[in-house]
Amino acid sequence: RSVRINALDTPWALKDIEVTMQNAPDTYVVPKVSTLEEIEDISHEISKWEEAYKHPPTSVSLILVSTETPKSALQVSTFPDCERVVGMTWGAEDLAAALGAPINRGADNRYLPPFEYSRTMTLLSAVAGEVQPIDSVYVDFNDDAGLEEECLFAAAMGFTGKLTIHPKQIDIVNAAFSPSVEELDEARRLIEAFAEAEAVGRMAFSFEGKMVDAPHLNRARKMVDRAAQMQID
């Protein structure tokens, strides 16, 4: 159960936490974060209510909308330092407003450089901090083809999910970020092949016509782990 609170630059964010903590949410989605200090302040506020309602310490996690301000885009790498953070996403619409940019995409529907930078930094910061990297929303909920293309591109980059803005987007997003049966089978075969290769002291070898080494093993293990979390056989 996740609760998206109001932005931190409004008078309602802390009140949102106060009135919802009694119901022990799993996660708060926190928009408009700009600094690690703000995130730690939110964490301390949650700790206060965890104690008041006798919830286990640090039982409530945070997912951050990490780059909705220019300041946050320059500090996003520090955000996973807060122990409550389990995921990070980014926001193009609010960042465009903050920059005074009338658009955030070019004629080819690709993000313009400031927004692609924020997207990339969110991905790198999340992975470096060992939290989930989540791609931003696709606002045109009637453009299924555009959504699917963007999801597949984000998944290829390394994002593990994507925010949705409309219920009709959910199936497309889930399909794009879920490994296929064929991909899972290949990953499991690769893991088995590595176990056999390691037994004879090899970490680089030919697998089904391709040379593979440690990065391929790491990628396969991540895919299998993610499938297990998603309850995909």
N, C-alpha and C positions, 0 to 999 in steps of 0.2 A: 504494500500500500504506500503510494507516494503522494506527497502534498507539494504542490508548487506554491510557494509563498509570493507575496508581492515583492517588487524590486527593493533593493536595499536603500535606494535613495528616496523611498516613500516612508511615511510615518506608520505604515501598517505591517511591515515585515516581521518585527518582533512580536507584535500582537497576534499575527497568524500562528507563530510558534506557540505562544502562550495558550491559545484556545484549542489547539489541535494536539498538543503533547499528551493530554490525558488519554487519548485513544491510541497511543503508542504506534505512530506511523513507522514504517520501515525506513523511509527515505524522505528527505526534503529536497526538492529541486529549487535551486537558488539562482535567480536571475540577477543580472547587472552587478556581478562581483567585479571589483577593480584591483583589490590587493589581497595578499595573504592575511594581513591583519584583519580585514573585514571578515574573512572566512573563519579565522580563529575566534573572532567576537561572536559569530553565529554559533560556533561549536560550544563556546562557554555558556551561551544562553541555553542551548539544548541541554547541556550538562546540569544546569540549575533545575530544569524541569524534569529531567530524568531522576534526579535525587528526590524532588518533591513528590513525584508520582511513583517512586520506587521501581522505576524501570532499570534494567541492567545498564551499567555504565557503557557509554559508546555504542549502545545498541541501535541508535539512529544514525544512518549514514547520510551523506550529501552527494548530490549530483549537481555540478556547477554549469551554468551557462556562462562560459568563460571569457568570451571576447566581445562583449557588447559595448565596451568603451575602449577608446584608444589606449588608455592607461593599462587596462587589463590585457590587451593584446601584447604589450611589451613586458608583462610580468607573469604571463600564464604558466611559465615553466616552474614557478614556485608553488603553484596552487595545490599539487598533490602532497605537499609537505604536511598538510593538515590530515591527521589520521582518520578523520571521518569520511574523507573524499573517496568515493568508489567509482565515480565516472565523471567525465567532462564532455560537454558539448560546446557549441559556439553559436553566435547569433549574427547574421548578416544584416537584418533589417534595422535593429537598434544601432549597430555600428555605422551603417550608412547615414542614419539620422545624426549621429554624433559627429560624423565627418562632414556633414552637409552635402553628401553625395546623392544626387537625384536617382541614381540606379546603382545596383551592385553586380549586375551581369552585363556582359557585352552582347553584341548581335548574335553570337554563336551560342548564347545561353550559358556560357562559362562565366565563372566569377571573375571580376576584375582583380588586379593584383593585390590591393590591400585586403580584400576579402579572402582570396586564395592563400595569402600569407597567414591570416588568422586561422583559417581552416587547417593549414599544415602545422602551425605551431601548436594548435590544440591537440592534433594527432600525436605529434612528437612528444609533447609534454605529458600527455596521458600515458603513452606507452612507456616512456622513461620513468614515470612515477608509478607504474604498475597498477593503473586504474583503467577503466573501460573508456575507449575513445568512441564518442557517439556523434555522428554527423548531424548537421542542422536540418531544419525543416525545408521541404520543397513546397512553396506557398501556393502554386497553381494546382489545386487538388482535382481539377478536371483534366490535367495533362498526365495521363497514366504512362504514356511512352516516355515522356521527359523524366518522370519520377523514376521509372525503372532504369533508364540510362544512368541517371545520377546515382542511384543506389549501387548499381554494379560498379561504377567508377569508384565510389567511396569504399566499397568492399575490397576492390583491388588495391586501393591505397593502404588499407589496414584498419579502417574503421570497423567496429563490431556491431553497429546498429545505427539507426537513424530516427530522429524525432519525427512524429507525424502531426499534421495540423487538422486532419479529417479522418474519421473512421474508415472511409473507403480506401485510404492509403495503406492500411495495416497489412493486408495480405501481400501486397507488392513488396513492401519493405521486408517482411518476414522471409519471403521467398528469396530475395536477393542476398540476404545476410545469413541464410542457412546453407551449410554445405550440402551438396547433392549426395545421393547414395554412391555414385561413381567416385566423387572426390574423397568421400570417407573411406571407401574400399581401397583406393590407391594409397591414402595416407596410412592406413593400417598395414598394407603390404610393405610400404616403405619402412615403417617402424620395425617390422619383423626382419626385413632385409638388413637393416642397420644392426640389429641384435646379432645376427649371424656374422656380419662383417666385423663387428667389434670383437667377437670371440676369437677371430684370427688376426686381430691387430690392425684392421683397416677402418678408416673413417672417410675415405673417398673411393667411390666405385661406380660402376655402370649399373643403372637400375632402369630396366625397361627402355633401353636405348638412350638414356640421358645420364650424364655424369652428375652425381649427387655427393654432398658432404654435409657438415654439421648444420649449416643454416636450413637445409632442406628438412633435416630431422626435426629441428626446432619448430619449423612451420607445420609439419605434419602433427607433431604432438599438440600444438596449440589448437589445430583444427579438431582433433579428436576430443580434447578437453572441452572445447566450446560446444561440440555436438552433445557431449554428456550433460553439460549444464542446460542445454536446450531440450534434453530428453529425446534426442534423435538417435535412433539405432543405426 
